[in-house]
Each structure stands twice: as C-alpha cells, then as structure tokens.
Amino acid sequence: MSAESVDLATYEALRETTGAEFARELVETFLTEAPSMLADLRQSFERNDADRFRRAAHSLKSNSNTFGALHLGTLARQLELGGLAQASAPAIAAVEAEYAQVAAALSELAK
C-alpha cells in the first residue's frame, strides 16, 4: 500500500467514529460508486459539460477526503475549482491513477 494514498489517522478516526463494520460498508460503497464518478468526470470533460464536470469532481473530492485519500481529494479539488477551463486529459488520468492506488489501499484496510 502506498503510504501516500490513504492517511491512516483520518481512516482510523472514521473507523472509531462509525465502527469497524460500518466503515467497511462505507468503503465498499465508495469503491462501488467511485468508478462512476470517474466516468462522469471523463465523459463530462469530453462533452464539455461544465456543471456535470464540477459535480463529479466535487463528489470525488468529498468522498476521498472522508476516507483519508487526501492526495486524491486534492487532485479532485483542483479539477473542481479549475473547471473545464483548466482541465486536461493528463490531469484526469492522474486522478484515475491515484484512485487505483486508493482503491487498493482501502480494500486492504477494510479487511
């Protein structure tokens, strides 16, 4: 697991607050829904749909930060704030690559 992909203190605080079983369910939900958020991000970029792009980036940012995926949250925040005017295919690819690391880390943590 990448040390940078998930902030363990943030993840542990979530587990302590919600309980281990519910935290596991939250992770499973995120891992199920995040690929759709990423697809929305890419499709809205390709279709030049600024509102949908911003919503997808916002959702990904918020969810990522909840689990301690702070770098992913930062990348998504940059897309959200910059909007389509500052977005690029490489920036979206970076978000997708970081998500892959986060997904692996969260899957391991939620065992």
C-alpha positions as CSV (number, residue, x, y, z in Angstrom):
1,M,0.0,0.0,0.0
2,S,1.3,3.4,-0.9
3,A,2.0,5.5,2.3
4,E,0.6,8.5,0.4
5,S,-2.6,7.0,-0.8
6,V,-4.6,7.0,2.4
7,D,-3.9,9.0,5.6
8,L,-4.1,6.3,8.3
9,A,-5.1,8.8,11.0
10,T,-8.1,10.0,9.0
11,Y,-9.1,6.5,8.2
12,E,-8.8,5.3,11.8
13,A,-10.8,8.3,13.0
14,L,-13.6,7.3,10.6
15,R,-13.4,3.7,12.0
16,E,-13.6,4.9,15.6
17,T,-16.5,7.2,14.9
18,T,-18.6,4.8,12.8
19,G,-17.4,1.4,14.0
20,A,-15.3,-1.0,12.0
21,E,-18.2,-2.8,10.3
22,F,-19.9,0.4,9.1
23,A,-16.6,1.9,8.0
24,R,-16.1,-1.3,5.9
25,E,-19.6,-0.8,4.4
26,L,-18.7,2.8,3.6
27,V,-15.5,1.8,1.9
28,E,-17.4,-0.8,-0.2
29,T,-19.9,1.8,-1.2
30,F,-17.2,4.2,-2.2
31,L,-15.3,1.5,-4.2
32,T,-18.6,0.7,-6.0
33,E,-19.6,4.3,-6.7
34,A,-16.2,6.0,-7.4
35,P,-15.7,4.4,-10.8
36,S,-19.0,6.1,-11.9
37,M,-17.7,9.4,-10.6
38,L,-14.5,8.9,-12.6
39,A,-16.5,8.0,-15.7
40,D,-18.7,11.1,-15.2
41,L,-15.6,13.2,-14.8
42,R,-14.0,11.9,-18.0
43,Q,-17.3,12.0,-20.0
44,S,-18.2,15.5,-18.9
45,F,-14.7,16.7,-19.9
46,E,-15.1,15.1,-23.3
47,R,-18.6,16.5,-23.8
48,N,-17.6,19.9,-22.4
49,D,-20.3,19.7,-19.7
50,A,-19.0,22.1,-17.1
51,D,-21.8,21.6,-14.5
52,R,-21.5,17.8,-14.6
53,F,-17.7,18.0,-14.5
54,R,-17.8,20.2,-11.4
55,R,-20.3,17.9,-9.6
56,A,-18.3,14.8,-10.4
57,A,-15.1,16.4,-9.2
58,H,-16.8,17.7,-6.0
59,S,-18.3,14.3,-5.2
60,L,-15.0,12.6,-5.7
61,K,-13.2,15.2,-3.6
62,S,-15.6,14.9,-0.7
63,N,-15.7,11.2,-0.6
64,S,-11.9,10.9,-0.9
65,N,-11.3,13.2,2.0
66,T,-13.7,11.2,4.2
67,F,-11.5,8.1,3.9
68,G,-8.2,9.9,4.2
69,A,-7.4,9.8,0.5
70,L,-6.1,13.3,0.8
71,H,-4.0,13.4,-2.4
72,L,-6.9,12.1,-4.4
73,G,-9.1,14.7,-2.7
74,T,-6.6,17.4,-3.6
75,L,-6.4,16.4,-7.3
76,A,-10.2,16.3,-7.5
77,R,-10.4,19.7,-5.7
78,Q,-8.1,21.2,-8.3
79,L,-10.4,19.9,-11.1
80,E,-13.4,21.2,-9.3
81,L,-12.0,24.7,-8.8
82,G,-10.4,25.0,-12.1
83,G,-13.3,23.6,-14.0
84,L,-13.2,22.7,-17.7
85,A,-11.1,25.8,-18.5
86,Q,-8.1,24.3,-16.6
87,A,-8.9,20.6,-17.0
88,S,-6.8,18.3,-19.2
89,A,-6.8,14.7,-20.2
90,P,-3.5,14.1,-18.3
91,A,-5.0,15.7,-15.1
92,I,-7.9,13.4,-15.3
93,A,-5.6,10.4,-15.9
94,A,-3.7,11.4,-12.8
95,V,-6.9,11.3,-10.8
96,E,-7.7,7.9,-12.2
97,A,-4.2,6.6,-11.4
98,E,-4.4,7.9,-7.9
99,Y,-7.9,6.3,-7.4
100,A,-6.4,2.9,-8.4
101,Q,-3.9,3.3,-5.6
102,V,-6.5,4.5,-3.1
103,A,-8.9,1.6,-4.0
104,A,-6.1,-0.9,-3.4
105,A,-5.2,0.7,-0.1
106,L,-8.8,1.0,1.1
107,S,-9.5,-2.6,0.1
108,E,-6.6,-3.7,2.3
109,L,-7.6,-1.5,5.2
110,A,-11.2,-2.6,5.2
111,K,-10.4,-6.3,5.5
